[in-house]
Amino acid sequence: MEEKIIEIKAVNKGYQLGDDTVPVLKDIDFTVKKGEFVAILGPSGSGKTTLMNIIGCMDLLDSGEYYLNGRAIHEKKESELTQVRNQEIGFIFQNYQLIPTYNVMQNIIMPLLIRGMGHREAKKKCSEIVKLLGIAHRLDHKPNELSGGQKQRVSIARALASEPAILLADEPTGALDSASGQEVLKLFDNLNRLGNTIVMITHDLKVAKAAQRIVRIEDGCLIEKHLNAQ
């Protein structure tokens, strides 16, 4: 039996608007197995960002259950979620979120140093990852000296460095031209083949088709749980 990295059961989430609660996620059931590459596809306002925030432990659910790599996330307080985020999730953002005054190596190793890893060990881990991602020749460059595709590779390298349970990618090709976007999707495919579990949030069906499985969300509901990505 394949191990489930993510298991979400009957999750609901809403936000206060004056005296009313506006439902955003409605009885969501969602699982991701270890080693899967899953895309969550939905238009703006569909609830996909809220679902991503719950998966990424950046928001609390109102009701239901959420297990991440065996941890009962729904039982944890907001203050405890920071540790879970740091240990279990590698974030990849549309706008990269790189520190502009740091070079590539510094951007990649900074989270490792914050977690207490020694500088020598962090640099060694960084050198291994940048070779894998094809940016070893850019270690001394700062973000403004990189192309969009290279910036996203640095973002991916930073996410991989902590060896997370899942890579959570939010519109990872959204700021890239078509060619660079395809390169990043091929990179995700390669990382998935190496055993990484990837959950990708996107509004673009063409991007979603890079995944093994597509989950479609509309109006806060999962309406197609196993849409064929091919």
N, C-alpha and C positions, 0 to 999 in steps of 0.2 A: 504493500500500500504506500502510495507516494505521500511524503510529508507535506502538510499544509503550512506555509509560511504565514499567510493571512487568512483569517476566518472571521467574517462579519455576519452576524445573525440578527435579523429584524431591527436594524438600526434606524432610528429616527433622529432628525435634527431640525430645529427651527430657530428663528430669530425674532426678537421682540420688535414690533413696529407700533409704537404707542402702547395702547392697552391690548393689542392683539399679538398673537404668535403666528408668524408666517412659516408654514412648513416648507423645508428645503429638501430634505431627504425623507423618503417614505418607505418604511419597512424594507430596507436594503439587505439583501442576502448576497454575499460575494466571497469567493475563496480564490486564493492563488497558491498553487503548489510550488514546492521548491524547484527552482530551475526553469520556471515558466517565464515567458515574455508576453505580458498582457497589456492591451491598450484599453483605456477608458475613453470612449468617444461620446462627445455631446456638444451641442451648440452653447453659445453664451447664455447664462441663466438657467442651465439645465440641472445644476447641482453638482457638476463634476469637480469644481474647485473645492466646494465644501467636503465632498467625499475624499478628495486628495488631502485636505487639511486633517481630516479624521485619520486616514491611513498614516499620514506623516506625524501623528501625535501633536499637531499644532492646534487642535480644537477638541473640545469634549463633546461626546454624543449625549443626546437627551435620554434615550432609552435603547435597549438592545445590548448585544455583546460584541466585543472586538478582541480577538486574540492575535498577537503578533509574535511569531517565533516562540509560541508557547506561553507568552505573557498575557495575563488578563488585563488589557489596557483599560477596559471600562471600569475596573475597580481602582484605578490609580487616580490620584489627585493631579491637578494641573502642575503643581510643583515637581511631581515625580516624572512627568512626561519628558522633561529636558534630558534626563539621563537615558531614557529609552531612545529618544531621537539620536542622541550622540552615539549610542552603542549599536543600534539596529538599522538605521536608515541613512542611505547616502543620497543627498538631494542634488538634483540637476535642474537648474532654472533656465527659463527662456532668456533672461538678461545676464546670465553667467554669475553675477554677484561676486566678482573678483575684486580684490583690494588694489586700486590703481597704482599705489606707491610701492607695491611689492612685485618682485619678479615672479616668474612662473614657479620656481622651486619654493619660494617663500609662501605663495598662495596655497600650494599643495600640502606643505608640511605644517603649516600653522595649526590646523585642527589637531594634528597628531601631537604637537608640542603642548597644546592646551590640555590634552588628555593625559599628559605626563610621560610621553615617550621621549627617550633620549634623542638629542640632535643627530648623532651619528646614525642611529637606527632609522630615524625618520628620513634622512637623506638617502639611505640605502633603499628603503621602500619606495621613495619617490623615483629614484633612478630606474628601478625595475618597471614601474607603471608607465613612465613617460616613453620608455622604449616600446612597450606594448601599444601605446597610443600614437606613436610616430611624432612625438614632439620633444625628443631628447635634445635636439639641436636648438631648442628655444628656451632652455632653462633660465638663462640670464636676462631674457626679455621681459619687459613689463607689458601689461594688457594692451596699452595703446599702440604697441609695436606688433600686435598680432592681428590676423584676420579673424572674422567672426567664427569660422570653423575651428581655428586654433584655440580661440577663447573657450569654445564649448568643450574642446578636448581637455583643456586645463580644468574646467569645471567637472568633467567626468573623472579625471585623474584624482582630483581632490575628494570626490565622492567615493571612489574605489579604495583610496588609501586606508580608510578605517575598516575595511573588510566588512561592510554592513550585510545584514540579512537580505535587504532589498535595496535596489536602486529605484528611486522615485523621481521620475522625469516629468517636469511640468512644461508642456509645449516646447520641447527641446530644440525644435527646428524653426520656431516661430520668428526668430530674428535673423535667420540665415537665408541666403539665396538658394535656389533650387539645387545647384550642384553641391554646395556645402551641406545642405540638409540631407541629401542622399548619402553623403560620406558619413555623417553622424549616424544615420539609420543603419548603414552597413556595419559601423563600429558597434552599435548596440547588438546587432545580430552576432557578431564575433564574440562579444562579451557574454552573450547568452549561451553560445556554444561552449564557452569555457566554464559554464555552470552558474553564472550570475542570474539571479531572479530580478526581473525588471517590470515595473509598473509605469506605464507612460500615459499621461493625460494629454488629450488633443481634441481639437474641433475638426480636424482635417482627416477625412476617410483615407486619402492617399497615404498619409503618414501612418495612420492606424494599421494599414495593411502590412506594414513591416513586422507587426507583432504576430505571434503564433495564434493568439485568440483576441477577439474584440468583444468588449462589453459595452453596450450602448445605454446611455442614460438620457432620459428626457423627463422634464417636469418632476425631477426628484425620484423617478422610478427607473429601475433597471428593466427595460422592455425586451431586450434580447441578450440572454446570458451567455450564449455560446455562438455568436455570429462568426461564421467561417471567415478567417482573415485572407484566405487565398482567393 
